Amino acid sequence: MKTLLTLLILFPSLALAQSTISGTVTSDKGEPIPGANVFLDGTYDGTSTDINGQFNFSTEEEGNHKLIVAFIGYTKETIAVTLPQNLSYNFSLKEEINRLDAVVISAGSFSAGEESNREVLKPLDIVTTAGATADIAGALNTLPGTQTVGETGRLFVRGGEGYETRTFIDGMEVLNSYAPSAPNTPGRARFSPFMFSGTSFSTGGYSAEYGQALSSALILNTKEIAEVDRTDISLMTVGADISHSQSFEKSSISGKIQYTNLTPYFELVKQKINFEKAPESFDGNMAYRHKVGDDGLLKVYGNFNKTDFVIYRPQIFDEELEDKVDLSNSYGHLNTTYKDILSDQWSLKTGFSITNSEESIVINNQPYDEKTRGAHTKAVLSYDTQSQFSLSFGGEHFYRNSQFDVNQEGAPEFSYNQHIGSAFAEADIYLSNDFVLRTGLRAEHESLSKKYIVTPRLSLAHKLGEKGQVSLAYGKFNQQAQPDYLRVNNNLQSEKAEHYILNYQYLTGKRTFRIEGYYKKYSDLVKFQDAYDQASFSNLGSGFAKGFDVFWRDAQTFTGLDYWVSYSYIDTERDYQDFPTTATPAFSSKHNFSFVTKYFVQSLKTQIGTTYSFGSSRPYNDPNQEGFNTERTPAYHDLSVNFSYLYRSNVIIHASITNVLGVDNIFGYEYSDQQNDQGQFVGRAIKQQAPRFIFLGAFITLSKNKVANQMPNL
Amino acid sequence: MHKLILIPLFALAVLQWSFTEVSKYEKAMKSSIEKVYMAKNIEEYQNAINSFERIAQKETDKWEPLYYSAFGYVMISTRVEELGEKDKYLDLAKEKISEASALAPGEDEIVALEGFVHMMRVAADPATRGQQYSGLAMQALNKAVAMDGENPRALYLLGQMEFGTAQFFGSDTAMACEKLQKAVSLFQTQQPESVIAPMWGARQAEAAAQRCGAPAGE
């Protein structure tokens, strides 16, 4: 007897006690879940639910066990069971808040990323948009909400000036993000679109994390650790560059040097501007990535640039007289960020960036020096359980210094030193996968005006079925007065804006439709009578902008063709700077339209891109006329094309031509300060530097792995 | 006397225990592997994956169940239409591969499967993803071939990638075809190391090699 007992203990397989476990699995909405995994923890025993959500399995296990029910997208359920006995259970699984499937706030925001399919733009779009010549701002200017202001190349968003769009790289502020350019010619964004894996272009209502931006935030996220070793060489009509990425086990380093010189091009293609020395620039970029522990990532990015040119500018009053303008600019930006996951719920993001820009302009042997320095420090803590609620809060500090030297005896010094401290907090509340509410608050203190500013942010989004969603956003925004003015009067406060946005978006397959209406109210805008008279400055300016934007993108209807259409309507007026009255500013046109196409011709291995841009007439002020900003320029038209030919898997030949039709666009007029013999102020049209810009380049990638730039369907 | 009997009994018990455990693992794996190879639709793939997940949560030191779960998810990704859905399953596959390679970092089959996942990302949206993911796919597949030059799956996938690239650019497909043909002959001759070793790919490799036409010299 004793032996038998011993045998039974030692050979449990001899004693077979079977239990049957059965039941159903449904969602919390009561629908059956097929394919759910039902099993006893730590054993092989279990099964999958059938089409009706039913399950049934048997087990020979005994004692206390855990019965687990799991299915993708639902919270796992566990119950304790004691075996052997036949059991029947009905499980109701709760849907997990899945941030990938869940509703996203789309009001005011266009994002471009590699991963998610819901991104409106892909990083490659920036490079392949005709007319943009691989300039980030150029590509974003084909999106609604922007204004075509061809003489600056900057992003003018919804009645806001170019300076009201701020650029952030990995959350850190970048000052002077455009390379210098000759007066009334477009400047390019300093940063290569190839550096970034994600771009978010917000035309209003953005998160409390982003401050010091009145109209728009351009949020650029740099690439993570490089996983492939490669060398790239570009040979262009305007210069050359070489870059290399090397990846190591836990880190990667990338560097790029670029030299551009427009002399040969300007020799060939006549320019309306008389250059003694065409723009020449040296540019260096460095990116270092290091993985710390399991989840930590350190990113260091540095950019330096030196640009100079010399032009002769005819005076307006007498075109025979020319001013010699000699400009040289040195620029450096260093950006370091560190992010880490502290625990299941907590994560940390910190960063530090510095910008230093020194520009010297010599006008007819009279030197002027402008220096801009800035430092930005930031830390953000996030609490996220990947469920209904997430919270992030943090603090940041901006230091800015700007100096303008006239270099004349007894001339006043124009400079300022500003410290801005700020704290912000924001919570996302998911009421379901279909409804999210985001509420945030931001507080700032400016050392110069000694003012505290508290700005609220609020947005919500509601998914209407699988494809449509409606979002609302509201927020107050502020931005330090422009350096040019703050230097003269150190007491100026922040300019302020209030945004109201209503957005509807419909996504289906590779088609996107968006329509967004907005109202924007400006207050505390800087006003002055004389830009160099401190006493004439005030914050008494104000304004408004209202309108709507429509966007349609379709990469589905026509095989091989991807196109998008943007239309923006805007009605805006403001009383700011030296305006004598409230008027529509010169940069604003009522109607803006873009039509962008990209078509891949398989037989030619060539992508052909076209962009047509239209901007209706813009106001300008003719001092010979009664009233202010009452005159209108002709409308703006531009048709640009580009070709990317895949010569080899690692060689791309690229050609682009802007303004193919050679339209002689007029951006506005400038007038002389003095009157001529007839008592008239002399006017001169502001036009494009040349009717067309032609670009040719070869881009070569060298890599151990023969990387295809475009792959056919497998 | 009692004690003397107990010793061999105990030894026998241990033997039986370890024997049943091993065979139970292999048995469960074998039947699940059959399920995943035979699966005809998403439901059947999900059921097979569920079996592997049950095995994986018990056998926390084995890479194979994770490997096959990942394989199942890749297969599901080819059967869903929408890009976001494809990505969801490829993300799940990638998750399983990461877990598997943490257990067996030197396993070339896992690296080859990772290359396959990257390939499927390219296939999902070639125009926008080609540049990023084809590089990653080539890198992983080359690594797998470097780890084991006789891995027919790695050779087939690498050959497939090279073939597509060469054909697209109108360049010579000889190198790609050499790999595909080597993969086909390895599929025919190679004996699996164990009953649970990966065996998929022979049919696909043959189909791919057929596109090469008659081998050079014939």
Interface residues (C-beta under 8 A of the other chain):
Chain A: T3 T6 L7 L10 F11 S13 P34 G35 A36 N37 F39 D41 G42 T43 Y44 D45 G46 T47 S48 I51 A70 I72 L100 D101 E114 E115 S116 N117 R118 K122 L124 E227 V228 R230 G509 K510 D562 F600 K605 L646 Y647 R648 S649 S703 K704 N705 K706 V707 A708 N709 Q710 M711 P712 N713 L714
Chain B: I5 L6 L9 F10 A13 Q16 T20 K24 A28 I42 E43 Q46 N47 N50 S51 E53 R54 I55 Q57 K58 E82 L83 G84 D87 K88 L92 M119 V122 A123 D125 P126 A127 T128 R129 G130 Q131 Q132 S134 G135 L136 M138 Q139 N142 Q160 M161 E162 G164 T165 Q167 F168 F169 G170 S171
